[in-house]
């Protein structure tokens, strides 16, 4: 089993931006927080980010990059998650995305 690598949210964001220049995102703390505005629930539900000490975000690098890519490319229905994170449809959409688009 691969060991998890946790780091600060902005550092994980920088890694994601470097891995996916085709998406046109820019590194930086404020760009990370702007991305979280729409994608926080998807990242939290997939355990890609956690709030540490109720102050700052930490991220598991591999999960963060994977889930952030899914959010950025529309695989995860972020709008539905933001409307109601407990909705069965949202949870099914996340499970579908986790399974690589297979039911």
N, C-alpha and C positions, 0 to 999 in steps of 0.2 A: 504494500500500500504506500502510495506517495505521501510524504509528509506535507502538511499544510504550511503555507508561508503567509503569515499575517504581517501587514504593514499599515501605515496610515492611509486613509482614503485618498488624499491627493497624490501620494506616491503610486498607489495602484492605478489611479487615473492616468498618471504620466506614462506608466508602462502600457496601459491600454491604448493610449493615443499613439505611442511609438509603434505598437504592433499593427495598428490599423490606420495608416495615413490616408487611405482611400476614403475614410469617412469625413475627413476635413475638420476633426476636432482639434482644439489647441490645449496644451498642458496648462496647469495652473490651478491654484486653490479655488478661485472664483468660478472657473469653468467646471471644475468638479462639482461644486455646489449647485451650479445651474443645471447640470445633468441630473443631479439628485432630485431636483424639483419635480420632474416627471417620472423618474425611474426608481425612486427610493423603495417603494413597496415591492417591486419585482426583485430588486437586489436583496432586500431584507428577507423576503419569503424563501429565497433560494440560498440563504445563509452566506451570501457573498459579502455583506457588510454587517457590522454590528456597531452599536453606539457604546463607546467605552466611557465609563465614569459619568454618563449622562452629559458629556461635553463634546466629544469628537468622534469621528467615524474611523473605524479600522476596517480593513478589507482583506479577504483571503484572495491573493493575487490571481490564481488560476480561475477560480469561480467568478471573481469580479469581471475579469476580461471576457469570459464566456457569456455571462448573463448580460453584461453591458453591450456586447456585440448583438445578442439576440434582441435586446431592447432597441438598439439603434437601427436595426434592420427590419423591425416590425414583426419578428417571430413571436414575441410576447406582446399581448394586447395591453399596453401600458394604460391606456385610457380606461379600460374596463377595471383594471386593478385599482386605479385611483378613485373610481366611483364607489367601489365596494370590495375591499380586499378579502372579505369573507365569502363572497359570492361563489357558488358552485362552479359557474361558468369560468370564473377567473382561475380557480384552482385547477380545473380541468385544462385550461389553456397553458398554465405553468407546467403541468405534468406532461402535456403534449410536447412542449418545448424542451423539457428535460430529456424526453425520449428521442430527441432528434427528429421530431416531426412524425413519429410513429405512434399510433394509438395503443 
